């Protein structure tokens, strides 16, 4: 068993790139840089949350006008 620095050089191990086959690559709209195609599967509640936020902010804005 040798100690210290290795005297034999080992070839660096190649890293495997993992591409999930379940998630589609690309864009939801081909010419748009956003959102990615898997956006709807990762954030299914996003449209609902944005709608609720718009309603709350709209109510707050209109209450300030009165």
Secondary structure, DSSP 8 states (H G I E B T S, - for coil): ---SS-SS------------SSS--SBSSTT-SSSBTTHHHH-TTHHHHHHHHHHHHHHHHHHHH-
